Amino acid sequence: MGALPLSIGFRLDAGASVGNGHLIRCATLADEMSSRGWWTKLYGTRETASLAAAASFSAVQELSRAGANDPAAFDKIGRAHV
């Protein structure tokens, strides 16, 4: 059985009220880590996912409004890929 790839999930927000810097930085880090063999995923709100798609950044998985700020829900989603 082979070793599992290193993995990381980024929970981020972007939008009119908070700006887009967090999205840009996290997408850049995720792309670089992916190029080095990491499994990466970006997670955010519907607004964040829409902005990422419009800007042609890495896809952002939309978290439900209920789970968007719940660390336990985020952890469960992150573990589901393994």
Secondary structure, DSSP 8 states (H G I E B T S, - for coil): ------EEEEE---BTTTBSHHHHHHHHHHHHHHHTT-EEEEEE-HHHHHHHHHTT-S-EEE--TTTTT-HHHHHHHHHTT-
